[in-house]
Amino acid sequence: MKPWLLFIALLPGLAVGAKYPLTDEDLKTYSRTGCLLVEGVFSEDEISPIKELALQMLQYGYQIREESHNTERAEIRLDRNGSQFVYDTNTLVIKRIVWACGMHPEFRTLGADKKLKNMVFRVLQTHHAHHLINQLHPKMPNDGVEFKFHRDIENRRNFDKGWAGENMHNGGFVQTLTALEAMDEWNGAIEVYPGSHNDSTPLKNRPETQDIIAGELQQQYPPEFVRMQPGDVLLCHPNLAHRSLPNQSNNSRLLFINGFAAQGAHQPEVKYPGDDSGYLLKISE
Ligand SMILES: O=C(O)CCC(=O)C(=O)O
């Protein structure tokens, strides 16, 4: 283990563990730090069937990977029944399943659950939002999957050249990450840099190593591995610098991610992969 990783692992938790429903204080914390861990949003009864379905979908993804063809790209993408399976070209490991609800509507039911909608409404301060992201992110023991430093705003801008969320409340977008399994620094938890959302400089294609970028960010923003239990939800501002390292444990890590753009931030004609992705959702009661 690298010494700086040990240092981070030993830091006490920095993200405030809020509870649902969010208080005004929680919302202030979110605006100040760019992230908020909300504990116990979903019960085991709500999470278990979704986890089972996610595992079935993963199994299906591994059955169809033989249908993939050689490509020069770093990722192979297979569109099936309204969802998209994304594989690492070299290892053929599944990196993510995009718009999982295209194939299984149950993922839309949980992804647009009233508790998530209420938190998104409070964070974005808008009555309608586009449901842009409904993804499964599995990390199996030692499968090598990692997500290098980025800000989600980079993905929004890449997809949508007319992205207009910058001047909206809390950046006009919020990523909600729901743990289907326990996550910690050993099985690839998200590493966040609270406070880094006040900057939106791209991080994705920087030529420096991840260690160098980590060193730079750490000088300004003390990082945190977000330890989560099944049913916990992490809310992230689109400018928040974050990454997640490979799973080096014996425990799998399943994460269910839903992202919402305030109406007016995203151009409705810009299509993300997946059937009916980006549909407009009423998020206020
Ligand atoms: O699944 C992960 O570990 C990373 C997810 C992430 O970085 C994102 O959704 O922006």
The ligand as an SDF file (V2000), in Angstrom:
LIG
                    3D

 10  9  0  0  0  0  0  0  0  0999 V2000
  -18.3920    3.5510   -9.3620 O   0  0  0  0  0  0  0  0  0  0  0  0
  -17.4700    4.2430   -8.9650 C   0  0  0  0  0  0  0  0  0  0  0  0
  -16.6720    3.8240   -8.1480 O   0  0  0  0  0  0  0  0  0  0  0  0
  -17.2570    5.6420   -9.4810 C   0  0  0  0  0  0  0  0  0  0  0  0
  -18.4820    6.3620   -9.8620 C   0  0  0  0  0  0  0  0  0  0  0  0
  -18.2030    7.7570  -10.2910 C   0  0  0  0  0  0  0  0  0  0  0  0
  -17.1210    8.2420  -10.1710 O   0  0  0  0  0  0  0  0  0  0  0  0
  -19.2480    8.5900  -10.8550 C   0  0  0  0  0  0  0  0  0  0  0  0
  -20.4040    8.1720  -10.9320 O   0  0  0  0  0  0  0  0  0  0  0  0
  -18.9610    9.7260  -11.2590 O   0  0  0  0  0  0  0  0  0  0  0  0
  1  2  2  0
  2  3  1  0
  2  4  1  0
  4  5  1  0
  5  6  1  0
  6  7  2  0
  6  8  1  0
  8  9  2  0
  8 10  1  0
M  END
$$$$
